[in-house]
Amino acid sequence: MPNRTEQFVSEHSPAIDWLLQPDSPSVRHRTLQDLMGRPPTDPSVAEARAAIQRSPQVSGLLSHQLPDGTWRGPRGGLWEEKGSVFSLLLLGELGATSSESTRKALDYLREHYQLPTGRISYRPIDSPRRKESTSTWMWCITAVILRAALLLGHADHALVQAAIRFFEESHEDKGGWHCSVYSSDPVKVRPPNCYMGGIKALSAFSLIPRNRWSKRLRAIIDQEVEACLDSRVCFYRIDPKGQPAIKRAWLKFAFPRYWRSDALEATDVLTGLGVRDRRIQDAVDLIRSKQQSDGRWLLDFSETKRAWVQLDEEGAPSKWVTLRALRTLHNA
């Protein structure tokens, strides 16, 4: 009798066969492990893993890195889609291996952008006043960089350790981390602090081995997970009648997500953390409803249109969104 994983693979075989095609070794690698349960030592997993670093996406991104370790967009910023932050995130999501190139990029961010508090500043730390800032503004960027660094295998980098300390020390008792650009108007939103940012933080924390979670980090994760569940994952807005509502942008699935989020990413993060709760069912039903007749999911919105490499075409079937959706359904 087939086990649960074998049954799931059989039920979704047309889509999974598509994901296993060798033209996208990053997707193939994740499919073999996340959907089919193959161990890292399996020859097919190892073969796909080795092919990732040679892929046009990874080699293309690395070819645009500047000698100082950064990537720069047209305006010279590190935060643009062609900048360091999104480029590092892309490399991490693609499954690129840690290297001197990725370490050099993190070294630059650590030296020029990370405050003593551990938060990554939106602007270079070029004055004593800016260096002394204790603001938690735009902390979602710190979460994005933390996730990228962990995906790339730099768990012991000084930037990573300082970022984790920032999240532990600045988390508020009422939940989340304060950001001045988030609407705290209780008429519009339920959570007291940025909800999308909370998903970004959880997505980074999920990559830290549980035996390395401090007592403080574990308590934060538990509180942020409960906040998501209390909002049925994506019903965190308040409609004109005072009822929970979904933000329309959360209905559009994309991969990877930068500072934005959607119902699929949030549910994927929660189920990846081992959450099994009836309060995720609305989000799971939403994900199922967007599956196409051929078993695939579309890329509703592209974050990579202005990046150095584009993963999928907006409006077309997406291997990355399909992988994430199937993984979420498998784990739910």
C-alpha positions in Angstrom: 0.0 0.0 0.0 1.5 3.4 -1.0 2.4 5.8 1.8 1.1 9.3 2.0 3.9 10.8 -0.1 3.7 8.2 -2.8 -0.1 8.7 -3.0 0.4 12.5 -3.3 2.9 12.1 -6.0 0.6 9.8 -7.9 -2.3 12.1 -7.6 -0.3 15.1 -8.9 2.0 13.2 -11.3 1.4 15.4 -14.5 2.5 18.5 -12.6 5.3 16.8 -10.8 6.6 15.3 -14.0 6.7 18.8 -15.4 8.6 20.1 -12.3 11.2 17.3 -12.7 12.3 18.3 -16.2 16.0 19.0 -16.2 15.8 22.5 -17.7 15.2 23.9 -14.2 17.6 22.1 -11.9 16.6 24.3 -8.9 13.0 23.3 -9.2 13.9 19.7 -9.9 16.1 19.6 -6.8 13.4 21.0 -4.5 10.8 18.7 -6.0 12.8 15.6 -5.4 13.3 16.5 -1.8 10.2 18.4 -0.8 7.5 16.5 -2.7 9.1 13.1 -3.3 11.0 12.7 0.0 14.4 11.9 -1.6 17.3 12.3 0.8 20.3 14.6 -0.1 22.4 11.5 -0.7 20.1 10.3 -3.5 22.0 10.3 -6.8 19.3 12.3 -8.6 19.2 14.9 -5.8 23.0 15.3 -5.9 22.9 15.5 -9.7 20.3 18.3 -9.6 22.1 20.1 -6.8 25.4 20.1 -8.8 23.6 21.5 -11.9 22.2 24.4 -10.0 25.5 26.3 -9.7 26.0 25.9 -13.5 22.5 27.0 -14.4 22.0 30.2 -16.5 20.1 31.9 -13.6 22.9 31.4 -11.0 25.8 32.0 -13.3 24.0 35.0 -14.7 23.4 36.6 -11.3 27.0 36.1 -10.3 28.3 37.6 -13.5 26.7 40.9 -12.5 28.3 41.1 -9.1 30.7 44.1 -8.8 34.3 43.8 -7.4 33.2 45.2 -4.0 30.8 42.4 -3.6 27.6 44.3 -4.4 25.0 44.3 -7.0 23.6 47.7 -8.1 20.4 48.7 -9.8 20.1 51.5 -12.5 19.9 54.1 -9.7 22.9 52.6 -7.9 20.8 51.3 -5.0 21.2 48.0 -3.2 17.5 47.7 -2.7 16.4 47.7 -6.3 15.5 44.4 -8.0 19.0 44.5 -9.6 20.6 45.4 -6.2 22.3 43.2 -3.6 19.4 42.3 -1.4 17.1 40.9 -4.1 20.0 39.3 -6.0 21.1 37.5 -2.8 17.6 36.3 -2.2 17.3 35.0 -5.7 20.5 33.1 -5.4 19.3 31.6 -2.1 15.9 30.6 -3.4 17.5 29.1 -6.5 19.6 26.9 -4.2 23.0 28.3 -5.0 25.9 27.2 -2.8 27.8 29.4 -0.4 30.9 30.9 -1.9 33.4 33.6 -1.6 31.1 35.7 -3.7 28.1 35.4 -1.4 30.2 35.9 1.7 31.7 39.0 0.2 28.2 40.4 -0.4 27.2 39.8 3.2 30.5 41.3 4.4 29.7 44.5 2.6 26.2 44.7 4.0 27.5 43.9 7.5 30.2 46.7 7.3 28.2 49.4 5.5 24.5 48.8 6.3 24.1 46.8 9.5 23.5 48.9 12.7 24.9 47.9 16.1 21.3 46.8 16.9 21.5 44.2 14.1 19.0 45.8 11.9 19.9 46.4 8.2 19.6 50.1 7.5 18.0 51.2 4.3 20.8 53.7 3.8 24.6 53.4 4.3 25.7 54.0 7.9 27.9 57.0 7.1 27.5 59.1 10.2 27.6 58.6 14.0 24.0 59.8 14.3 22.8 57.2 11.8 24.9 54.5 13.5 23.3 55.2 16.8 19.7 54.7 15.5 17.5 52.3 17.4 14.6 52.5 15.0 13.1 49.3 13.8 11.8 50.9 10.5 11.8 48.7 7.5 12.8 45.6 9.5 11.3 43.4 6.8 14.5 44.0 4.8 16.5 42.6 7.6 14.3 39.5 7.5 14.7 39.1 3.8 18.5 39.3 4.1 18.5 36.9 7.0 16.5 34.4 4.9 18.9 34.8 1.9 22.0 34.3 4.1 20.6 31.2 5.7 19.5 29.7 2.4 23.0 30.3 1.1 24.6 28.4 4.0 26.0 31.4 6.0 24.4 30.6 9.3 27.5 31.5 11.2 28.2 34.8 9.5 28.3 37.8 11.9 25.5 39.5 10.0 23.2 36.6 10.6 23.9 36.4 14.3 23.4 40.1 14.7 20.2 40.0 12.8 18.8 37.2 14.9 19.7 39.2 18.0 17.9 42.2 16.6 14.7 40.2 16.2 14.9 38.8 19.6 15.6 42.0 21.4 13.2 44.3 19.5 10.1 42.1 19.4 7.2 43.7 21.1 5.0 42.1 23.7 1.9 42.9 21.7 3.4 41.0 18.7 5.6 41.9 15.8 8.1 44.6 15.3 7.3 48.3 14.9 7.6 50.0 11.5 6.6 53.6 11.0 5.2 53.0 7.5 2.7 50.4 8.6 -0.9 51.4 9.2 -1.7 50.9 12.9 -5.2 52.2 12.4 -7.4 49.5 14.1 -10.2 50.4 11.7 -8.2 49.1 8.8 -6.1 46.2 10.1 -6.1 43.7 13.0 -2.5 43.1 13.9 -0.7 45.9 15.8 2.4 45.6 13.7 3.3 44.9 10.1 1.7 41.6 9.1 3.6 41.0 5.9 6.8 41.6 7.7 5.8 38.9 10.2 5.7 36.4 7.4 9.1 37.5 6.3 10.5 37.0 9.8 8.9 33.5 10.1 10.2 32.5 6.7 13.7 33.3 7.9 13.3 31.7 11.3 12.0 28.5 9.7 15.5 27.9 8.2 17.2 27.9 11.6 17.5 24.4 13.0 15.2 23.9 15.9 18.0 22.9 18.2 19.5 26.3 17.6 16.3 28.2 18.6 16.8 30.1 21.8 14.0 30.2 24.3 13.3 33.8 23.3 13.2 33.0 19.6 10.9 30.0 20.2 8.5 32.2 22.1 8.5 34.8 19.3 7.8 32.1 16.7 4.9 30.7 18.7 3.4 34.2 19.1 3.8 35.1 15.4 2.4 31.8 14.3 -0.6 32.3 16.5 -1.1 35.8 15.1 -1.3 34.3 11.6 -3.7 31.6 12.7 -5.9 34.1 14.5 -6.2 35.9 11.2 -6.9 32.7 9.3 -3.5 33.2 7.6 -4.6 36.0 5.2 -7.7 37.7 6.6 -6.0 40.4 8.5 -7.7 43.4 7.0 -10.9 45.0 8.2 -13.7 45.7 5.7 -16.1 48.6 5.8 -18.5 46.4 7.8 -15.9 45.7 10.4 -15.4 42.1 9.3 -12.1 40.3 8.6 -11.1 40.6 4.9 -8.2 39.6 2.7 -6.0 42.2 1.0 -6.7 41.8 -2.7 -2.9 41.7 -3.5 -2.6 38.6 -1.4 -4.7 36.7 -4.0 -1.9 37.1 -6.5 0.7 34.4 -6.3 4.4 35.2 -7.1 7.8 33.7 -6.5 10.1 34.7 -5.0 8.5 37.4 -2.8 10.6 40.4 -1.9 9.0 42.6 0.8 5.5 41.7 -0.4 3.7 38.6 0.5 0.7 36.5 -0.5 -1.6 33.8 0.8 0.5 31.1 -0.7 3.8 32.2 0.8 2.2 32.6 4.2 0.6 29.2 4.2 3.8 27.6 2.8 5.8 29.1 5.7 3.3 28.0 8.3 3.0 24.4 7.1 6.8 24.3 6.7 7.0 25.1 10.4 4.8 22.1 11.1 1.6 24.0 11.7 -1.5 21.7 11.4 -4.5 23.8 12.3 -8.1 24.1 11.0 -7.6 27.9 10.8 -5.3 27.5 7.8 -8.2 25.8 5.8 -9.5 29.0 4.2 -6.0 29.7 2.8 -5.6 26.1 1.7 -9.0 26.2 -0.1 -7.9 29.5 -1.8 -4.7 27.8 -3.0 -6.6 24.8 -4.4 -9.1 27.1 -6.2 -6.3 28.6 -8.2 -5.0 25.3 -9.6 -5.4 25.1 -13.4 -7.0 22.1 -15.2 -3.5 20.8 -16.1 -2.6 20.7 -12.4 -0.3 23.8 -12.6 -0.5 27.2 -11.0 0.1 30.6 -12.8 2.5 33.3 -11.9 0.1 36.1 -11.2 2.7 38.7 -10.5 6.4 38.8 -11.3 8.9 40.2 -8.8 11.8 39.5 -11.3 10.8 41.5 -14.3 13.4 44.1 -13.4 15.9 41.7 -11.9 19.1 40.4 -13.6 17.3 37.1 -14.3 13.6 36.3 -14.8 12.4 33.0 -13.4 8.9 32.7 -14.9 6.7 34.7 -17.2 3.9 36.7 -15.6 0.4 35.2 -16.4 1.9 31.9 -17.6 2.2 28.5 -15.7 4.9 28.8 -13.2 7.1 25.9 -12.0 8.0 27.9 -8.9 4.5 28.7 -7.9 3.4 25.2 -8.7 6.2 23.7 -6.5 5.3 26.0 -3.6 1.5 25.2 -4.0 2.0 21.5 -4.1 4.5 21.6 -1.2 1.9 23.5 0.9 -0.9 21.1 0.0 1.4 18.1 0.8 2.3 19.6 4.2 -1.1 20.9 5.2 
